[in-house]
C-alpha cells in the first residue's frame, strides 16, 4: 500500500464493529474495511443534532467509508450505505455483537483480510435467516482462526494419518488431533465432529456441542485471558 493510500482512503467497503461517544458530539469507531482490515476512526460531529451519520454508523450496516490519517486513529471524512442492513432478530443481535467483539479483540490493525471480510458478510446474511445461529458462528470462528494463522487441523492427525469418522481423538491445540489412546491431554472429540467442522456441516446437536468446545478453546488461547463481554451477557440464556 502506498503512502498516499495510507493517508487517504476513499469509499472503502466496511462495517462498523463498535462505536462509543467521544467528547461532546463525536464517535470513536472500530471499523472493519475490506482492504484495510481493522481501523480506528473518529467521526467528528456524528452525534450532532443535524448529522445524518448518527443513524448510519451502526453495526451490521454495509457501508462505504472514507478516512484521512495514519496510526492508531484516523478521521472519518465520508460515509454512505452500500446496501440494506442485516436485519437481525433480537435473539440474533447478540450473536452478531459476539462476532464483532471477536474481530475487535483479535484482529491486528491495518492488516487487510478480504476473505475474512467476505466471511463476515456471509455470517450476517446467515444470521438473518438461520433457525439456530450456532452453526454459522462456529464456521465463522473456524475461518477467523485460519485467517489469524492458527487454523485448526481437521482432516489429519498430528502424525499425518487421515481422520477417521468412527475414531475418537484428543485435540491438543499446539499439535492437532491425536488418537485418544495416545494422550491424556487435550479436548476429547470424535472424528465425525472434526470432519463435520471441516465440511461445515453442523446440523447434528451432538457434533455442534463438541465443535463448540474446540473452537472456544482455540479462541480462548488467542484471547490470552481477556474475557468477552458478549459471552457474559449471553450466559443467562445460552452460551455462545
Secondary structure by P-SEA (a helix, b strand, c coil): ccaaaaaccccccccccccccccccbbbbbcccccccbbbbbbccccccccccccccccccbbbbbbbbbccbbbbcccccccccccccccaaaaaaaaaaaaaaccccccccaaaaaaaaaaaaaaaccccaaaaaaaaaaaaaaaaccccccccccccccccccbbbbbcccccccccccccccccccaaaaaaaaacccccaaaaaaaaaaaaaaaaaaacccccaaaaaacccccc
